[in-house]
């Protein structure tokens, strides 16, 4: 499993409710599967905390920013440097 997939999985787990025992067991199993999974979860959690505080005063119109940026957004091709996420 590559680092980007781990980060996507961590993001999915971050939005998942862990109230059900089976879901919680699957989450714990995923975290214990590898140190890289735990690292991805910690990175995702840190990013979410940082991003949540960027516009806490709600000074920016997110929809307007996305609309203005959309024509200029491009998907970056992965590079060999991306393997160290």
PDB file of N, CA, C and O in Angstrom:
ATOM      1  N   UNK A   1       0.858  -1.173   0.000  1.00  0.00           N
ATOM      2  CA  UNK A   1       0.000   0.000   0.000  1.00  0.00           C
ATOM      3  C   UNK A   1       0.904   1.235   0.000  1.00  0.00           C
ATOM      4  O   UNK A   1       1.868   1.310   0.762  1.00  0.00           O
ATOM      5  N   UNK A   2       0.582   2.196  -0.859  1.00  0.00           N
ATOM      6  CA  UNK A   2       1.426   3.389  -0.918  1.00  0.00           C
ATOM      7  C   UNK A   2       0.971   4.442   0.093  1.00  0.00           C
ATOM      8  O   UNK A   2      -0.103   4.334   0.685  1.00  0.00           O
ATOM      9  N   UNK A   3       1.806   5.452   0.275  1.00  0.00           N
ATOM     10  CA  UNK A   3       1.544   6.482   1.290  1.00  0.00           C
ATOM     11  C   UNK A   3       0.268   7.271   1.007  1.00  0.00           C
ATOM     12  O   UNK A   3      -0.468   7.620   1.930  1.00  0.00           O
ATOM     13  N   UNK A   4       0.009   7.552  -0.263  1.00  0.00           N
ATOM     14  CA  UNK A   4      -1.201   8.316  -0.592  1.00  0.00           C
ATOM     15  C   UNK A   4      -2.453   7.515  -0.236  1.00  0.00           C
ATOM     16  O   UNK A   4      -3.430   8.079   0.256  1.00  0.00           O
ATOM     17  N   UNK A   5      -2.428   6.221  -0.480  1.00  0.00           N
ATOM     18  CA  UNK A   5      -3.566   5.370  -0.126  1.00  0.00           C
ATOM     19  C   UNK A   5      -3.745   5.346   1.393  1.00  0.00           C
ATOM     20  O   UNK A   5      -4.870   5.384   1.891  1.00  0.00           O
ATOM     21  N   UNK A   6      -2.640   5.282   2.117  1.00  0.00           N
ATOM     22  CA  UNK A   6      -2.728   5.306   3.583  1.00  0.00           C
ATOM     23  C   UNK A   6      -3.341   6.617   4.078  1.00  0.00           C
ATOM     24  O   UNK A   6      -4.166   6.621   4.991  1.00  0.00           O
ATOM     25  N   UNK A   7      -2.927   7.731   3.461  1.00  0.00           N
ATOM     26  CA  UNK A   7      -3.481   9.022   3.863  1.00  0.00           C
ATOM     27  C   UNK A   7      -4.967   9.106   3.543  1.00  0.00           C
ATOM     28  O   UNK A   7      -5.740   9.667   4.319  1.00  0.00           O
ATOM     29  N   UNK A   8      -5.371   8.548   2.400  1.00  0.00           N
ATOM     30  CA  UNK A   8      -6.803   8.517   2.059  1.00  0.00           C
ATOM     31  C   UNK A   8      -7.568   7.658   3.063  1.00  0.00           C
ATOM     32  O   UNK A   8      -8.648   8.034   3.518  1.00  0.00           O
ATOM     33  N   UNK A   9      -7.003   6.507   3.404  1.00  0.00           N
ATOM     34  CA  UNK A   9      -7.648   5.648   4.401  1.00  0.00           C
ATOM     35  C   UNK A   9      -7.754   6.360   5.747  1.00  0.00           C
ATOM     36  O   UNK A   9      -8.782   6.281   6.419  1.00  0.00           O
ATOM     37  N   UNK A  10      -6.695   7.050   6.134  1.00  0.00           N
ATOM     38  CA  UNK A  10      -6.709   7.792   7.404  1.00  0.00           C
ATOM     39  C   UNK A  10      -7.792   8.859   7.381  1.00  0.00           C
ATOM     40  O   UNK A  10      -8.484   9.074   8.377  1.00  0.00           O
ATOM     41  N   UNK A  11      -7.936   9.522   6.250  1.00  0.00           N
ATOM     42  CA  UNK A  11      -8.983  10.541   6.133  1.00  0.00           C
ATOM     43  C   UNK A  11     -10.363   9.894   6.261  1.00  0.00           C
ATOM     44  O   UNK A  11     -11.246  10.427   6.933  1.00  0.00           O
ATOM     45  N   UNK A  12     -10.538   8.743   5.613  1.00  0.00           N
ATOM     46  CA  UNK A  12     -11.823   8.040   5.724  1.00  0.00           C
ATOM     47  C   UNK A  12     -12.108   7.635   7.168  1.00  0.00           C
ATOM     48  O   UNK A  12     -13.222   7.813   7.659  1.00  0.00           O
ATOM     49  N   UNK A  13     -11.088   7.085   7.851  1.00  0.00           N
ATOM     50  CA  UNK A  13     -11.290   6.704   9.247  1.00  0.00           C
ATOM     51  C   UNK A  13     -11.584   7.921  10.113  1.00  0.00           C
ATOM     52  O   UNK A  13     -12.338   7.829  11.082  1.00  0.00           O
ATOM     53  N   UNK A  14     -10.985   9.072   9.764  1.00  0.00           N
ATOM     54  CA  UNK A  14     -11.212  10.287  10.539  1.00  0.00           C
ATOM     55  C   UNK A  14     -12.638  10.796  10.470  1.00  0.00           C
ATOM     56  O   UNK A  14     -13.078  11.530  11.355  1.00  0.00           O
ATOM     57  N   UNK A  15     -13.363  10.419   9.431  1.00  0.00           N
ATOM     58  CA  UNK A  15     -14.750  10.870   9.285  1.00  0.00           C
ATOM     59  C   UNK A  15     -15.749   9.779   9.647  1.00  0.00           C
ATOM     60  O   UNK A  15     -16.960   9.990   9.585  1.00  0.00           O
ATOM     61  N   UNK A  16     -15.241   8.627  10.020  1.00  0.00           N
ATOM     62  CA  UNK A  16     -16.083   7.468  10.316  1.00  0.00           C
ATOM     63  C   UNK A  16     -16.493   7.462  11.790  1.00  0.00           C
ATOM     64  O   UNK A  16     -15.691   7.780  12.668  1.00  0.00           O
ATOM     65  N   UNK A  17     -17.732   7.103  12.043  1.00  0.00           N
ATOM     66  CA  UNK A  17     -18.183   6.941  13.425  1.00  0.00           C
ATOM     67  C   UNK A  17     -17.678   5.608  13.961  1.00  0.00           C
ATOM     68  O   UNK A  17     -17.831   4.574  13.312  1.00  0.00           O
ATOM     69  N   UNK A  18     -17.092   5.635  15.114  1.00  0.00           N
ATOM     70  CA  UNK A  18     -16.551   4.420  15.724  1.00  0.00           C
ATOM     71  C   UNK A  18     -17.455   3.899  16.837  1.00  0.00           C
ATOM     72  O   UNK A  18     -16.998   3.201  17.742  1.00  0.00           O
ATOM     73  N   UNK A  19     -18.733   4.240  16.763  1.00  0.00           N
ATOM     74  CA  UNK A  19     -19.678   3.817  17.796  1.00  0.00           C
ATOM     75  C   UNK A  19     -19.973   2.316  17.757  1.00  0.00           C
ATOM     76  O   UNK A  19     -20.194   1.693  18.795  1.00  0.00           O
ATOM     77  N   UNK A  20     -19.974   1.744  16.556  1.00  0.00           N
ATOM     78  CA  UNK A  20     -20.267   0.316  16.412  1.00  0.00           C
ATOM     79  C   UNK A  20     -19.021  -0.511  16.754  1.00  0.00           C
ATOM     80  O   UNK A  20     -17.928  -0.192  16.287  1.00  0.00           O
ATOM     81  N   UNK A  21     -19.168  -1.547  17.545  1.00  0.00           N
ATOM     82  CA  UNK A  21     -18.008  -2.380  17.914  1.00  0.00           C
ATOM     83  C   UNK A  21     -17.259  -2.945  16.709  1.00  0.00           C
ATOM     84  O   UNK A  21     -16.029  -2.994  16.722  1.00  0.00           O
ATOM     85  N   UNK A  22     -17.971  -3.368  15.673  1.00  0.00           N
ATOM     86  CA  UNK A  22     -17.295  -3.942  14.498  1.00  0.00           C
ATOM     87  C   UNK A  22     -16.474  -2.885  13.773  1.00  0.00           C
ATOM     88  O   UNK A  22     -15.368  -3.165  13.311  1.00  0.00           O
ATOM     89  N   UNK A  23     -17.007  -1.679  13.672  1.00  0.00           N
ATOM     90  CA  UNK A  23     -16.280  -0.593  13.012  1.00  0.00           C
ATOM     91  C   UNK A  23     -15.054  -0.214  13.830  1.00  0.00           C
ATOM     92  O   UNK A  23     -13.969  -0.007  13.285  1.00  0.00           O
ATOM     93  N   UNK A  24     -15.238  -0.126  15.145  1.00  0.00           N
ATOM     94  CA  UNK A  24     -14.119   0.209  16.029  1.00  0.00           C
ATOM     95  C   UNK A  24     -13.024  -0.870  15.948  1.00  0.00           C
ATOM     96  O   UNK A  24     -11.836  -0.549  15.938  1.00  0.00           O
ATOM     97  N   UNK A  25     -13.427  -2.135  15.892  1.00  0.00           N
ATOM     98  CA  UNK A  25     -12.458  -3.223  15.778  1.00  0.00           C
ATOM     99  C   UNK A  25     -11.703  -3.151  14.444  1.00  0.00           C
ATOM    100  O   UNK A  25     -10.498  -3.395  14.397  1.00  0.00           O
ATOM    101  N   UNK A  26     -12.413  -2.816  13.367  1.00  0.00           N
ATOM    102  CA  UNK A  26     -11.757  -2.681  12.067  1.00  0.00           C
ATOM    103  C   UNK A  26     -10.762  -1.528  12.082  1.00  0.00           C
ATOM    104  O   UNK A  26      -9.671  -1.629  11.520  1.00  0.00           O
ATOM    105  N   UNK A  27     -11.147  -0.427  12.733  1.00  0.00           N
ATOM    106  CA  UNK A  27     -10.247   0.729  12.840  1.00  0.00           C
ATOM    107  C   UNK A  27      -8.989   0.363  13.627  1.00  0.00           C
ATOM    108  O   UNK A  27      -7.874   0.666  13.201  1.00  0.00           O
ATOM    109  N   UNK A  28      -9.170  -0.281  14.758  1.00  0.00           N
ATOM    110  CA  UNK A  28      -8.026  -0.676  15.580  1.00  0.00           C
ATOM    111  C   UNK A  28      -7.136  -1.647  14.800  1.00  0.00           C
ATOM    112  O   UNK A  28      -5.910  -1.567  14.873  1.00  0.00           O
ATOM    113  N   UNK A  29      -7.752  -2.549  14.063  1.00  0.00           N
ATOM    114  CA  UNK A  29      -6.980  -3.473  13.235  1.00  0.00           C
ATOM    115  C   UNK A  29      -6.169  -2.745  12.181  1.00  0.00           C
ATOM    116  O   UNK A  29      -5.013  -3.088  11.934  1.00  0.00           O
ATOM    117  N   UNK A  30      -6.777  -1.729  11.553  1.00  0.00           N
ATOM    118  CA  UNK A  30      -6.065  -0.946  10.536  1.00  0.00           C
ATOM    119  C   UNK A  30      -4.884  -0.192  11.164  1.00  0.00           C
ATOM    120  O   UNK A  30      -3.795  -0.166  10.590  1.00  0.00           O
ATOM    121  N   UNK A  31      -5.088   0.410  12.313  1.00  0.00           N
ATOM    122  CA  UNK A  31      -4.008   1.143  12.980  1.00  0.00           C
ATOM    123  C   UNK A  31      -2.869   0.196  13.362  1.00  0.00           C
ATOM    124  O   UNK A  31      -1.696   0.535  13.202  1.00  0.00           O
ATOM    125  N   UNK A  32      -3.209  -0.966  13.857  1.00  0.00           N
ATOM    126  CA  UNK A  32      -2.192  -1.929  14.292  1.00  0.00           C
ATOM    127  C   UNK A  32      -1.505  -2.644  13.132  1.00  0.00           C
ATOM    128  O   UNK A  32      -0.463  -3.274  13.315  1.00  0.00           O
ATOM    129  N   UNK A  33      -2.082  -2.547  11.951  1.00  0.00           N
ATOM    130  CA  UNK A  33      -1.548  -3.232  10.776  1.00  0.00           C
ATOM    131  C   UNK A  33      -0.115  -2.815  10.449  1.00  0.00           C
ATOM    132  O   UNK A  33       0.705  -3.639  10.046  1.00  0.00           O
ATOM    133  N   UNK A  34       0.175  -1.525  10.627  1.00  0.00           N
ATOM    134  CA  UNK A  34       1.543  -1.071  10.336  1.00  0.00           C
ATOM    135  C   UNK A  34       1.794   0.287  10.987  1.00  0.00           C
ATOM    136  O   UNK A  34       0.859   1.058  11.203  1.00  0.00           O
ATOM    137  N   UNK A  35       3.049   0.575  11.295  1.00  0.00           N
ATOM    138  CA  UNK A  35       3.393   1.890  11.842  1.00  0.00           C
ATOM    139  C   UNK A  35       3.070   3.004  10.833  1.00  0.00           C
ATOM    140  O   UNK A  35       2.786   4.135  11.227  1.00  0.00           O
ATOM    141  N   UNK A  36       3.115   2.685   9.550  1.00  0.00           N
ATOM    142  CA  UNK A  36       2.805   3.682   8.525  1.00  0.00           C
ATOM    143  C   UNK A  36       1.340   4.098   8.585  1.00  0.00           C
ATOM    144  O   UNK A  36       1.019   5.259   8.330  1.00  0.00           O
ATOM    145  N   UNK A  37       0.437   3.160   8.923  1.00  0.00           N
ATOM    146  CA  UNK A  37      -0.979   3.514   9.069  1.00  0.00           C
ATOM    147  C   UNK A  37      -1.173   4.482  10.234  1.00  0.00           C
ATOM    148  O   UNK A  37      -1.905   5.466  10.125  1.00  0.00           O
ATOM    149  N   UNK A  38      -0.506   4.188  11.348  1.00  0.00           N
ATOM    150  CA  UNK A  38      -0.595   5.081  12.508  1.00  0.00           C
ATOM    151  C   UNK A  38      -0.029   6.450  12.160  1.00  0.00           C
ATOM    152  O   UNK A  38      -0.608   7.468  12.539  1.00  0.00           O
ATOM    153  N   UNK A  39       1.086   6.493  11.450  1.00  0.00           N
ATOM    154  CA  UNK A  39       1.683   7.773  11.047  1.00  0.00           C
ATOM    155  C   UNK A  39       0.728   8.550  10.157  1.00  0.00           C
ATOM    156  O   UNK A  39       0.583   9.761  10.323  1.00  0.00           O
ATOM    157  N   UNK A  40       0.072   7.877   9.215  1.00  0.00           N
ATOM    158  CA  UNK A  40      -0.880   8.547   8.329  1.00  0.00           C
ATOM    159  C   UNK A  40      -2.049   9.119   9.126  1.00  0.00           C
ATOM    160  O   UNK A  40      -2.517  10.223   8.848  1.00  0.00           O
ATOM    161  N   UNK A  41      -2.517   8.363  10.115  1.00  0.00           N
ATOM    162  CA  UNK A  41      -3.612   8.841  10.966  1.00  0.00           C
ATOM    163  C   UNK A  41      -3.193  10.088  11.740  1.00  0.00           C
ATOM    164  O   UNK A  41      -3.959  11.047  11.837  1.00  0.00           O
ATOM    165  N   UNK A  42      -1.991  10.078  12.287  1.00  0.00           N
ATOM    166  CA  UNK A  42      -1.497  11.232  13.048  1.00  0.00           C
ATOM    167  C   UNK A  42      -1.300  12.452  12.139  1.00  0.00           C
ATOM    168  O   UNK A  42      -1.619  13.577  12.525  1.00  0.00           O
ATOM    169  N   UNK A  43      -0.775  12.224  10.939  1.00  0.00           N
ATOM    170  CA  UNK A  43      -0.610  13.327   9.977  1.00  0.00           C
ATOM    171  C   UNK A  43      -1.964  13.912   9.623  1.00  0.00           C
ATOM    172  O   UNK A  43      -2.135  15.131   9.619  1.00  0.00           O
ATOM    173  N   UNK A  44      -2.931  13.047   9.325  1.00  0.00           N
ATOM    174  CA  UNK A  44      -4.268  13.513   8.973  1.00  0.00           C
ATOM    175  C   UNK A  44      -4.907  14.300  10.113  1.00  0.00           C
ATOM    176  O   UNK A  44      -5.527  15.339   9.885  1.00  0.00           O
ATOM    177  N   UNK A  45      -4.755  13.808  11.332  1.00  0.00           N
ATOM    178  CA  UNK A  45      -5.327  14.496  12.498  1.00  0.00           C
ATOM    179  C   UNK A  45      -4.681  15.868  12.684  1.00  0.00           C
ATOM    180  O   UNK A  45      -5.374  16.851  12.944  1.00  0.00           O
ATOM    181  N   UNK A  46      -3.367  15.936  12.554  1.00  0.00           N
ATOM    182  CA  UNK A  46      -2.658  17.214  12.693  1.00  0.00           C
ATOM    183  C   UNK A  46      -3.081  18.196  11.611  1.00  0.00           C
ATOM    184  O   UNK A  46      -3.299  19.374  11.893  1.00  0.00           O
ATOM    185  N   UNK A  47      -3.196  17.724  10.384  1.00  0.00           N
ATOM    186  CA  UNK A  47      -3.625  18.603   9.292  1.00  0.00           C
ATOM    187  C   UNK A  47      -5.036  19.127   9.526  1.00  0.00           C
ATOM    188  O   UNK A  47      -5.307  20.310   9.320  1.00  0.00           O
ATOM    189  N   UNK A  48      -5.929  18.246   9.956  1.00  0.00           N
ATOM    190  CA  UNK A  48      -7.300  18.687  10.223  1.00  0.00           C
ATOM    191  C   UNK A  48      -7.354  19.740  11.316  1.00  0.00           C
ATOM    192  O   UNK A  48      -8.116  20.702  11.215  1.00  0.00           O
ATOM    193  N   UNK A  49      -6.560  19.569  12.352  1.00  0.00           N
ATOM    194  CA  UNK A  49      -6.522  20.570  13.428  1.00  0.00           C
ATOM    195  C   UNK A  49      -5.991  21.905  12.923  1.00  0.00           C
ATOM    196  O   UNK A  49      -6.548  22.958  13.234  1.00  0.00           O
ATOM    197  N   UNK A  50      -4.916  21.859  12.144  1.00  0.00           N
ATOM    198  CA  UNK A  50      -4.346  23.092  11.602  1.00  0.00           C
ATOM    199  C   UNK A  50      -5.310  23.775  10.644  1.00  0.00           C
ATOM    200  O   UNK A  50      -5.503  24.989  10.711  1.00  0.00           O
ATOM    201  N   UNK A  51      -5.912  23.003   9.760  1.00  0.00           N
ATOM    202  CA  UNK A  51      -6.822  23.581   8.763  1.00  0.00           C
ATOM    203  C   UNK A  51      -8.077  24.154   9.405  1.00  0.00           C
ATOM    204  O   UNK A  51      -8.618  25.150   8.925  1.00  0.00           O
ATOM    205  N   UNK A  52      -8.542  23.539  10.479  1.00  0.00           N
ATOM    206  CA  UNK A  52      -9.761  24.025  11.124  1.00  0.00           C
ATOM    207  C   UNK A  52      -9.567  25.395  11.766  1.00  0.00           C
ATOM    208  O   UNK A  52     -10.534  26.127  11.975  1.00  0.00           O
ATOM    209  N   UNK A  53      -8.322  25.743  12.077  1.00  0.00           N
ATOM    210  CA  UNK A  53      -8.077  27.036  12.712  1.00  0.00           C
ATOM    211  C   UNK A  53      -7.705  28.135  11.712  1.00  0.00           C
ATOM    212  O   UNK A  53      -7.565  29.294  12.103  1.00  0.00           O
ATOM    213  N   UNK A  54      -7.545  27.793  10.438  1.00  0.00           N
ATOM    214  CA  UNK A  54      -7.126  28.799   9.451  1.00  0.00           C
ATOM    215  C   UNK A  54      -8.132  29.928   9.283  1.00  0.00           C
ATOM    216  O   UNK A  54      -7.752  31.092   9.156  1.00  0.00           O
ATOM    217  N   UNK A  55      -9.402  29.585   9.282  1.00  0.00           N
ATOM    218  CA  UNK A  55     -10.427  30.594   9.054  1.00  0.00           C
ATOM    219  C   UNK A  55     -11.500  30.521  10.135  1.00  0.00           C
ATOM    220  O   UNK A  55     -12.695  30.516   9.838  1.00  0.00           O
ATOM    221  N   UNK A  56     -11.065  30.465  11.383  1.00  0.00           N
ATOM    222  CA  UNK A  56     -12.013  30.318  12.484  1.00  0.00           C
ATOM    223  C   UNK A  56     -12.968  31.502  12.589  1.00  0.00           C
ATOM    224  O   UNK A  56     -14.075  31.357  13.107  1.00  0.00           O
ATOM    225  N   UNK A  57     -12.554  32.669  12.105  1.00  0.00           N
ATOM    226  CA  UNK A  57     -13.432  33.853  12.134  1.00  0.00           C
ATOM    227  C   UNK A  57     -14.357  33.890  10.930  1.00  0.00           C
ATOM    228  O   UNK A  57     -15.180  34.797  10.811  1.00  0.00           O
ATOM    229  N   UNK A  58     -14.233  32.912  10.032  1.00  0.00           N
ATOM    230  CA  UNK A  58     -15.060  32.839   8.823  1.00  0.00           C
ATOM    231  C   UNK A  58     -14.970  34.122   7.999  1.00  0.00           C
ATOM    232  O   UNK A  58     -15.983  34.673   7.567  1.00  0.00           O
ATOM    233  N   UNK A  59     -13.739  34.586   7.791  1.00  0.00           N
ATOM    234  CA  UNK A  59     -13.512  35.810   7.023  1.00  0.00           C
ATOM    235  C   UNK A  59     -13.503  35.559   5.523  1.00  0.00           C
ATOM    236  O   UNK A  59     -13.645  36.493   4.734  1.00  0.00           O
ATOM    237  N   UNK A  60     -13.336  34.294   5.125  1.00  0.00           N
ATOM    238  CA  UNK A  60     -13.219  33.983   3.714  1.00  0.00           C
ATOM    239  C   UNK A  60     -14.470  33.281   3.209  1.00  0.00           C
ATOM    240  O   UNK A  60     -15.065  32.468   3.916  1.00  0.00           O
ATOM    241  N   UNK A  61     -14.866  33.599   1.977  1.00  0.00           N
ATOM    242  CA  UNK A  61     -15.973  32.917   1.328  1.00  0.00           C
ATOM    243  C   UNK A  61     -15.374  31.726   0.587  1.00  0.00           C
ATOM    244  O   UNK A  61     -14.825  31.885  -0.503  1.00  0.00           O
ATOM    245  N   UNK A  62     -15.476  30.536   1.174  1.00  0.00           N
ATOM    246  CA  UNK A  62     -14.844  29.349   0.622  1.00  0.00           C
ATOM    247  C   UNK A  62     -15.333  29.052  -0.787  1.00  0.00           C
ATOM    248  O   UNK A  62     -14.528  28.704  -1.651  1.00  0.00           O
ATOM    249  N   UNK A  63     -16.621  29.180  -1.039  1.00  0.00           N
ATOM    250  CA  UNK A  63     -17.140  28.901  -2.378  1.00  0.00           C
ATOM    251  C   UNK A  63     -16.536  29.840  -3.414  1.00  0.00           C
ATOM    252  O   UNK A  63     -16.212  29.416  -4.523  1.00  0.00           O
ATOM    253  N   UNK A  64     -16.383  31.108  -3.061  1.00  0.00           N
ATOM    254  CA  UNK A  64     -15.787  32.077  -3.991  1.00  0.00           C
ATOM    255  C   UNK A  64     -14.313  31.757  -4.233  1.00  0.00           C
ATOM    256  O   UNK A  64     -13.834  31.870  -5.361  1.00  0.00           O
ATOM    257  N   UNK A  65     -13.589  31.357  -3.183  1.00  0.00           N
ATOM    258  CA  UNK A  65     -12.181  30.993  -3.348  1.00  0.00           C
ATOM    259  C   UNK A  65     -12.018  29.772  -4.249  1.00  0.00           C
ATOM    260  O   UNK A  65     -11.132  29.737  -5.102  1.00  0.00           O
ATOM    261  N   UNK A  66     -12.873  28.777  -4.055  1.00  0.00           N
ATOM    262  CA  UNK A  66     -12.799  27.571  -4.881  1.00  0.00           C
ATOM    263  C   UNK A  66     -13.131  27.904  -6.334  1.00  0.00           C
ATOM    264  O   UNK A  66     -12.453  27.438  -7.250  1.00  0.00           O
ATOM    265  N   UNK A  67     -14.169  28.704  -6.546  1.00  0.00           N
ATOM    266  CA  UNK A  67     -14.547  29.082  -7.910  1.00  0.00           C
ATOM    267  C   UNK A  67     -13.431  29.860  -8.597  1.00  0.00           C
ATOM    268  O   UNK A  67     -13.169  29.653  -9.782  1.00  0.00           O
ATOM    269  N   UNK A  68     -12.779  30.745  -7.867  1.00  0.00           N
ATOM    270  CA  UNK A  68     -11.695  31.533  -8.453  1.00  0.00           C
ATOM    271  C   UNK A  68     -10.467  30.675  -8.751  1.00  0.00           C
ATOM    272  O   UNK A  68      -9.757  30.925  -9.725  1.00  0.00           O
ATOM    273  N   UNK A  69     -10.216  29.670  -7.919  1.00  0.00           N
ATOM    274  CA  UNK A  69      -9.026  28.846  -8.091  1.00  0.00           C
ATOM    275  C   UNK A  69      -9.230  27.703  -9.077  1.00  0.00           C
ATOM    276  O   UNK A  69      -8.265  27.251  -9.693  1.00  0.00           O
ATOM    277  N   UNK A  70     -10.441  27.233  -9.238  1.00  0.00           N
ATOM    278  CA  UNK A  70     -10.714  26.043 -10.051  1.00  0.00           C
ATOM    279  C   UNK A  70     -10.098  26.067 -11.443  1.00  0.00           C
ATOM    280  O   UNK A  70      -9.515  25.063 -11.853  1.00  0.00           O
ATOM    281  N   UNK A  71     -10.200  27.169 -12.193  1.00  0.00           N
ATOM    282  CA  UNK A  71      -9.607  27.145 -13.540  1.00  0.00           C
ATOM    283  C   UNK A  71      -8.089  26.978 -13.531  1.00  0.00           C
ATOM    284  O   UNK A  71      -7.505  26.567 -14.534  1.00  0.00           O
ATOM    285  N   UNK A  72      -7.455  27.290 -12.418  1.00  0.00           N
ATOM    286  CA  UNK A  72      -5.992  27.236 -12.360  1.00  0.00           C
ATOM    287  C   UNK A  72      -5.467  25.992 -11.661  1.00  0.00           C
ATOM    288  O   UNK A  72      -4.254  25.790 -11.608  1.00  0.00           O
ATOM    289  N   UNK A  73      -6.342  25.154 -11.126  1.00  0.00           N
ATOM    290  CA  UNK A  73      -5.905  23.963 -10.403  1.00  0.00           C
ATOM    291  C   UNK A  73      -5.542  22.852 -11.377  1.00  0.00           C
ATOM    292  O   UNK A  73      -6.261  22.587 -12.339  1.00  0.00           O
ATOM    293  N   UNK A  74      -4.429  22.219 -11.111  1.00  0.00           N
ATOM    294  CA  UNK A  74      -4.003  21.059 -11.892  1.00  0.00           C
ATOM    295  C   UNK A  74      -3.556  19.974 -10.933  1.00  0.00           C
ATOM    296  O   UNK A  74      -3.083  20.263  -9.833  1.00  0.00           O
ATOM    297  N   UNK A  75      -3.703  18.741 -11.345  1.00  0.00           N
ATOM    298  CA  UNK A  75      -3.232  17.635 -10.512  1.00  0.00           C
ATOM    299  C   UNK A  75      -1.746  17.453 -10.762  1.00  0.00           C
ATOM    300  O   UNK A  75      -1.306  17.310 -11.903  1.00  0.00           O
ATOM    301  N   UNK A  76      -0.991  17.461  -9.699  1.00  0.00           N
ATOM    302  CA  UNK A  76       0.452  17.271  -9.810  1.00  0.00           C
ATOM    303  C   UNK A  76       0.755  15.795 -10.028  1.00  0.00           C
ATOM    304  O   UNK A  76       0.122  14.922  -9.434  1.00  0.00           O
ATOM    305  N   UNK A  77       1.710  15.538 -10.871  1.00  0.00           N
ATOM    306  CA  UNK A  77       2.160  14.172 -11.086  1.00  0.00           C
ATOM    307  C   UNK A  77       3.015  13.761  -9.901  1.00  0.00           C
ATOM    308  O   UNK A  77       3.821  14.556  -9.417  1.00  0.00           O
ATOM    309  N   UNK A  78       2.853  12.525  -9.423  1.00  0.00           N
ATOM    310  CA  UNK A  78       3.688  12.081  -8.291  1.00  0.00           C
ATOM    311  C   UNK A  78       5.159  12.061  -8.689  1.00  0.00           C
ATOM    312  O   UNK A  78       5.512  11.753  -9.827  1.00  0.00           O
ATOM    313  N   UNK A  79       5.984  12.387  -7.745  1.00  0.00           N
ATOM    314  CA  UNK A  79       7.431  12.358  -7.970  1.00  0.00           C
ATOM    315  C   UNK A  79       8.057  11.400  -6.991  1.00  0.00           C
ATOM    316  O   UNK A  79       7.383  10.892  -6.095  1.00  0.00           O
ATOM    317  N   UNK A  80       9.323  11.152  -7.151  1.00  0.00           N
ATOM    318  CA  UNK A  80      10.001  10.250  -6.220  1.00  0.00           C
ATOM    319  C   UNK A  80      10.048  10.835  -4.816  1.00  0.00           C
ATOM    320  O   UNK A  80      10.179  10.094  -3.843  1.00  0.00           O
ATOM    321  N   UNK A  81       9.942  12.175  -4.696  1.00  0.00           N
ATOM    322  CA  UNK A  81       9.937  12.806  -3.366  1.00  0.00           C
ATOM    323  C   UNK A  81       8.669  12.505  -2.594  1.00  0.00           C
ATOM    324  O   UNK A  81       8.655  12.612  -1.368  1.00  0.00           O
ATOM    325  N   UNK A  82       7.578  12.121  -3.302  1.00  0.00           N
ATOM    326  CA  UNK A  82       6.313  11.850  -2.652  1.00  0.00           C
ATOM    327  C   UNK A  82       6.321  10.557  -1.834  1.00  0.00           C
ATOM    328  O   UNK A  82       5.375  10.285  -1.095  1.00  0.00           O
ATOM    329  N   UNK A  83       7.362   9.780  -1.960  1.00  0.00           N
ATOM    330  CA  UNK A  83       7.405   8.512  -1.229  1.00  0.00           C
ATOM    331  C   UNK A  83       7.709   8.699   0.246  1.00  0.00           C
ATOM    332  O   UNK A  83       7.621   7.746   1.019  1.00  0.00           O
ATOM    333  N   UNK A  84       8.065   9.907   0.648  1.00  0.00           N
ATOM    334  CA  UNK A  84       8.407  10.165   2.054  1.00  0.00           C
ATOM    335  C   UNK A  84       7.307  10.863   2.806  1.00  0.00           C
ATOM    336  O   UNK A  84       7.595  11.575   3.768  1.00  0.00           O
ATOM    337  N   UNK A  85       6.040  10.694   2.412  1.00  0.00           N
ATOM    338  CA  UNK A  85       4.935  11.362   3.107  1.00  0.00           C
ATOM    339  C   UNK A  85       4.734  10.790   4.463  1.00  0.00           C
ATOM    340  O   UNK A  85       3.846  11.231   5.193  1.00  0.00           O
TER     341      UNK A  85
END
